Structures are given as structure tokens and as C-alpha cells.
Amino acid sequence: MLILAKSILGLMLGFFIAVIFGFFLIPVLRKLKCKQSISAFTAFRHASKNGTPTLGGLIFIVPTLVTMLFLYLRGSLEITHSLLIIIFVFISYALLGFVDDYLKIKEKNNAGLSIPQKLLVQVLIALVFFYIYMKGGGDANVTITSLGINIDMGWFYGLFILFLLVGSSNAVNLTDGLDGLAGGLSLVAFLSFGIITWGTTWVEGYQEIAIFCFILVGAILGFLVYNTHPAKIFMGDTGSLSLGATLAAIAILTKHELSLAVIGGVFVMEALSSIIQLIAIKKFHTKVFLMTPIHHHFEKLGWEETDIVKLFLIIGFMLGMIAIYYGVWM
């Protein structure tokens, strides 16, 4: 039960440090005019949010790293090979998102980095991930135990890593459109993966991965103190890209790639709605949804923002519980 106690301690520390850090950070960001520019496409419901501070991902990124350092110094946490990979992805994607947010703030629009620039950096991150992973004795197998599937992908596993990192990070990024939505769903996702990781005893450093998940759950909860409706700050790409990529990294390291699709079911739904809409417009000159990502479709139908967030969080929570049942019991 020691891992449970450490996880709860990490969660509490992550939460309190995030709340305190956010209390001081938000006025600084306002003073520096780090403001979010609301897209013309969403101005029909969100014009009042224009000028809300962004870079809020720092509220859970910095406290997570500080808490981990504290637990390491007091001997409650070991720096394992698996944990180093997760920290690398967590920080790398946060830096990528930070640069993107900085350019948006500087230019006062939502352009930021170009798609080729983002993809280039993501490919480099995936290559480093793959190299460190294989050097540490990792295998290139995709395993679905319940179905008896075990596929050795060889060097193509690097492409698989890239696909999961890019897909997951961008799915969370697309979901970050309503107050508390991406943060709340990420909290549920990391909570689910934290519980699943408790049982992945065959993974080197599984306890540290689980503790990391719970620290981040606490830090995200602290962020939600300021991000729930009406939001005082947005996480920006700094937060959303980091959260999505880190979820993918944990799924890969714990061999629960299939669980990622279930736990992140709402994220998948948001991404798919955008892809379907794009194909429908390009190929058939029609729309399937009133607006995408799909949370905007519900807004167009007249739903209140808070009701959409509650519905999506309930769906996310139930999918998380299904994944825990599948990942731990089956």
C-alpha cells in the first residue's frame, strides 16, 4: 500500500502548489499581456473571453516538476528510465506549446507555429523517445493481451510512437475550447492511467509512473480552480500539447495503447469530428456537423457551455472506468 500513500501525497502536494502558483502567476500574465485571441469562428459565444490570460499550462507543469523533485530529494521517488522518458515528453511538448503560444501572443492572432514546423519538432521528439526507449531494453511489440495479439513492429514502432504522440497531443489541443473541458478530461485520463499503472508490475519503474500520474492529477485539479467557468486563465498549447503527448507516452510505456483510445474517447471523438467535417466539406461540399470540434456543434444547437462540459466529463469518466476494468481485471 506504500505506492498508494505516495500517490496520495503527490496528489495533495501537486494540488496545493498549483493553487498557490496560479494565484501569483495569473496577475503576472495579465501584467505581461499574455492574452488569448478568440477565433472569429467561435466569437458567436466566446467574445467575452477575448483577452483572458493564456499559458495556464504552467500552473500544472511547474508544480508537477517541483513536486517530483521534492519527493525525489526526500527519498520517496526514484528517477527510473521510464520516468525519464515521460519527463522528456512532458517538458518537450510543453516547450513546443510555449513557443506556439508565445508567437500567438506576439502576433495577436491564432497562427503560431506552422504545421510543418510543429511536425518537424514532433518527429524529432518521437525519434529521441524511440532511441531512449529501445536503449533501455524496450520492445517494439504492440500487445493486446485479452485478444492474444502480439505484433512485432520493428523499426516501424518509431512511426507508431510518432502517430500516438501527434494524434493524442492534437486531440487534447482540439478539445481545449470550453472552460474546464480539456483540463477535466485530462484529470480523469491521468487518474485512470495512474490506477492502471499500479498493476503494471512488469514495467520497470511502474511505481514512479503511477506517482507521476497522481501528482499531475493534483496539479490539474489546482489548475481547474482557475479554469472552470468562467475561466480566469486558459491552458494554451503549452498545456494541451504536453498533456496529450504525455498520455500517449504513458500508454506506450505501460503497453496500454488500446486503453488510450478508450480513456481518451472524448478526445478521439473531438478529433474525428473535425476530420469528418473536413472530408465532408472538401469531397462532398456539405457539413456533417454545425461546427467542429463537436463541442461547438452542441453550442450551435443552443446548449449552455457548462452543460456540454458536464456531459463530456461524465462520458470521459465512464470511459475511464471501463478502461480500468479492462486494463486491471481482464
C-alpha positions in Angstrom: 0.0 0.0 0.0 3.1 2.3 0.1 2.6 3.2 -3.6 -1.0 4.3 -2.7 0.3 6.5 0.1 3.0 8.1 -2.1 0.4 8.7 -4.9 -2.0 10.5 -2.5 0.9 12.6 -1.0 1.9 13.5 -4.6 -1.6 14.4 -5.5 -2.1 16.7 -2.5 1.3 18.4 -3.0 0.6 18.9 -6.7 -2.8 20.4 -5.9 -1.7 22.9 -3.2 1.4 24.0 -5.1 -0.6 24.5 -8.3 -3.2 26.6 -6.4 -0.6 28.8 -4.8 1.5 29.1 -8.0 -1.6 30.0 -10.1 -2.6 32.7 -7.5 0.7 34.5 -8.2 1.1 33.6 -11.9 -2.2 34.9 -13.3 -1.6 38.6 -12.3 1.9 38.4 -13.8 0.5 37.1 -17.1 -2.1 39.8 -17.1 0.6 42.4 -16.5 2.7 41.0 -19.3 -0.4 41.0 -21.6 -0.2 37.3 -22.3 -3.7 37.3 -23.7 -5.7 34.7 -25.7 -7.1 35.9 -29.0 -10.5 34.4 -29.6 -11.0 33.0 -33.1 -13.6 34.7 -35.3 -15.3 31.3 -35.7 -16.1 31.0 -32.0 -16.8 34.6 -31.3 -20.5 34.0 -31.5 -20.4 32.6 -28.0 -17.0 33.5 -26.6 -16.3 37.1 -27.5 -16.4 38.0 -23.8 -13.4 35.7 -23.2 -11.1 37.7 -25.6 -8.1 38.9 -23.6 -8.2 36.1 -21.0 -4.6 35.2 -20.0 -3.2 32.1 -21.6 -0.1 30.0 -20.8 -2.1 28.5 -18.0 -0.5 25.1 -18.6 2.4 26.4 -16.5 0.1 26.1 -13.5 0.2 22.3 -13.6 3.5 21.8 -15.4 5.8 23.7 -13.0 4.1 22.3 -9.8 4.3 18.7 -11.2 8.1 19.1 -11.7 8.6 20.8 -8.3 6.6 18.1 -6.5 8.6 15.3 -8.2 11.9 17.0 -7.3 10.7 17.3 -3.6 9.7 13.6 -3.5 13.0 12.6 -5.1 15.0 14.6 -2.5 13.1 13.1 0.4 13.7 9.6 -1.0 10.1 8.9 -1.9 10.7 8.8 -5.7 13.4 7.1 -7.9 14.4 8.5 -11.2 13.9 5.5 -13.4 14.4 5.0 -17.2 10.7 5.0 -17.9 10.1 8.1 -15.8 12.9 10.0 -17.7 11.1 9.3 -21.0 7.8 10.6 -19.6 9.5 13.7 -18.2 11.3 14.2 -21.5 8.0 14.1 -23.4 6.2 16.2 -20.8 8.7 19.0 -21.0 9.4 18.8 -24.7 5.8 19.2 -25.7 5.3 21.9 -23.1 8.2 23.9 -24.7 6.8 23.3 -28.2 3.4 24.6 -27.0 5.0 27.5 -25.2 6.8 28.7 -28.4 3.4 28.3 -30.2 1.6 30.3 -27.6 4.4 33.0 -27.5 4.1 33.6 -31.2 0.3 33.8 -31.0 0.6 36.4 -28.2 3.3 38.3 -30.0 1.4 38.4 -33.3 -2.0 38.8 -31.6 -3.6 36.1 -33.6 -4.1 32.3 -33.6 -1.5 31.4 -36.2 1.5 30.4 -34.1 3.9 27.8 -35.5 3.1 26.4 -38.9 2.0 22.8 -39.3 5.4 21.7 -40.9 7.3 23.4 -38.1 5.2 21.6 -35.4 5.5 18.3 -37.2 9.3 18.6 -37.6 9.7 19.1 -33.8 7.3 16.3 -33.1 9.2 13.9 -35.3 12.5 14.8 -33.5 10.8 14.2 -30.1 9.5 10.8 -31.3 12.9 9.8 -32.6 14.6 10.6 -29.3 11.7 8.8 -27.5 12.2 5.7 -29.7 16.0 5.8 -29.2 15.9 6.1 -25.4 13.1 3.5 -25.2 15.0 0.9 -27.2 18.3 1.6 -25.5 16.6 0.9 -22.2 15.6 -2.6 -23.3 12.1 -1.7 -24.6 10.5 -3.9 -27.2 8.8 -2.9 -30.4 5.7 -5.1 -29.8 2.1 -3.9 -29.8 0.3 -6.2 -27.4 -3.4 -6.8 -26.8 -3.4 -9.4 -24.1 -7.2 -10.1 -24.0 -7.2 -10.8 -27.7 -3.9 -12.7 -27.7 -2.4 -10.3 -30.2 1.3 -9.6 -30.1 2.8 -7.8 -33.2 6.5 -7.1 -33.5 6.7 -3.8 -35.5 10.4 -3.5 -35.6 11.6 0.0 -36.7 8.0 0.8 -37.7 7.4 1.1 -33.9 9.1 4.6 -34.2 6.3 5.7 -36.6 3.7 4.2 -34.2 5.2 6.3 -31.4 5.0 9.4 -33.6 1.4 8.7 -34.6 0.3 8.3 -30.9 2.2 11.4 -29.7 1.0 13.6 -32.6 -2.6 12.2 -32.5 -3.0 12.4 -28.8 -1.4 15.9 -28.3 -3.5 17.4 -31.1 -6.7 15.7 -29.9 -6.4 17.3 -26.5 -5.5 20.6 -28.2 -8.7 20.5 -30.2 -10.7 19.7 -27.1 -9.4 22.8 -25.3 -12.3 25.0 -26.4 -14.6 25.3 -23.4 -13.8 26.3 -19.8 -12.6 23.3 -17.8 -13.2 20.7 -20.6 -9.7 19.7 -21.6 -8.5 20.0 -18.1 -11.3 18.0 -16.6 -11.0 15.2 -19.1 -7.2 15.1 -18.7 -7.6 14.8 -14.9 -9.9 11.8 -15.4 -7.5 10.3 -18.0 -4.4 10.6 -15.8 -6.3 9.3 -12.8 -7.4 6.3 -14.8 -3.8 5.6 -16.1 -2.5 6.1 -12.6 -4.7 3.3 -11.3 -4.0 1.1 -14.2 -0.2 1.6 -13.8 -0.4 0.4 -10.2 -1.0 -3.0 -11.7 1.7 -3.0 -14.4 4.3 -4.6 -12.2 6.2 -5.9 -15.2 7.2 -2.4 -16.2 10.5 -1.0 -14.9 9.7 1.9 -12.7 5.9 1.4 -12.8 5.5 2.9 -9.3 7.2 6.2 -10.4 4.9 6.4 -13.5 1.9 5.9 -11.2 3.1 8.6 -8.8 3.7 11.0 -11.6 0.1 10.5 -12.8 -1.3 11.3 -9.4 1.0 14.3 -9.0 -0.3 15.6 -12.3 -3.9 14.8 -11.3 -3.5 17.0 -8.2 -1.8 19.8 -10.3 -4.5 19.8 -12.9 -7.1 20.0 -10.1 -5.3 23.0 -8.9 -5.4 24.5 -12.4 -9.2 23.9 -12.6 -9.6 26.1 -9.6 -8.9 28.9 -12.1 -10.0 27.3 -15.4 -13.6 26.3 -14.6 -16.4 28.6 -15.9 -15.9 31.5 -16.0 -12.2 30.8 -16.7 -9.6 33.2 -15.3 -6.9 31.6 -17.5 -6.6 29.2 -20.4 -4.0 26.3 -20.5 -3.0 27.2 -24.1 -0.9 24.9 -26.3 1.7 24.9 -23.5 -0.7 22.7 -21.5 -2.8 20.9 -24.1 0.1 19.6 -26.2 2.0 18.5 -23.1 -0.9 16.6 -21.6 -1.9 14.8 -24.8 1.6 13.7 -25.6 2.3 12.6 -22.0 -0.9 10.4 -22.0 0.4 8.7 -25.2 3.9 8.2 -23.6 2.4 6.5 -20.5 0.2 4.3 -22.7 3.2 3.2 -24.7 5.4 2.5 -21.7 2.7 0.5 -19.9 1.7 -1.3 -23.0 -1.9 0.0 -22.8 -2.1 1.7 -26.2 -5.7 0.3 -26.7 -6.7 1.8 -23.3 -5.6 5.2 -24.5 -8.3 5.1 -27.2 -10.9 4.3 -24.5 -9.7 6.6 -21.8 -9.3 9.4 -24.3 -12.6 8.5 -26.0 -13.9 12.1 -25.9 -10.6 13.4 -27.2 -10.9 10.9 -30.1 -14.5 12.0 -30.7 -13.4 15.6 -30.9 -10.6 14.9 -33.4 -12.7 12.6 -35.5 -15.5 15.1 -35.8 -13.0 17.7 -37.2 -11.6 15.1 -39.7 -15.1 14.0 -40.8 -16.1 17.6 -41.2 -13.0 18.4 -43.3 -13.5 15.4 -45.6 -17.3 16.2 -46.0 -16.6 19.8 -47.0 -13.6 19.0 -49.3 -15.1 16.0 -51.0 -18.9 16.4 -50.8 -19.2 20.2 -50.3 -21.5 19.7 -47.3 -21.3 19.7 -43.5 -22.0 16.8 -41.1 -21.8 19.0 -38.0 -22.9 22.6 -37.5 -19.4 23.3 -36.3 -16.3 21.4 -35.2 -14.8 20.2 -32.9 -18.0 18.6 -31.8 -18.4 20.7 -28.6 -19.0 23.7 -30.8 -21.8 21.7 -32.6 -23.6 21.4 -29.3 -23.1 25.2 -28.7 -24.7 25.8 -32.1 -27.6 23.7 -31.0 -28.1 26.1 -28.1 -26.6 24.1 -25.3 -25.0 26.0 -22.4 -21.2 25.7 -22.1 -21.4 24.3 -18.6 -23.9 21.6 -19.7 -21.7 20.5 -22.5 -18.7 20.3 -20.2 -20.7 18.2 -17.7 -21.9 15.8 -20.3 -18.4 15.3 -21.8 -16.9 14.8 -18.4 -19.4 12.2 -17.4 -18.7 10.3 -20.7 -15.0 10.7 -20.1 -15.3 9.4 -16.5 -17.3 6.3 -17.6 -14.9 5.5 -20.4 -12.1 5.8 -17.8 -13.8 3.3 -15.5 -14.3 0.9 -18.4 -10.6 1.1 -19.3 -9.6 0.5 -15.7 -11.8 -2.6 -15.6 -10.3 -3.8 -18.9 -6.7 -2.8 -18.0 -6.6 -4.1 -14.5 -9.0 -7.1 -14.3 -9.2 -8.6 -17.8 
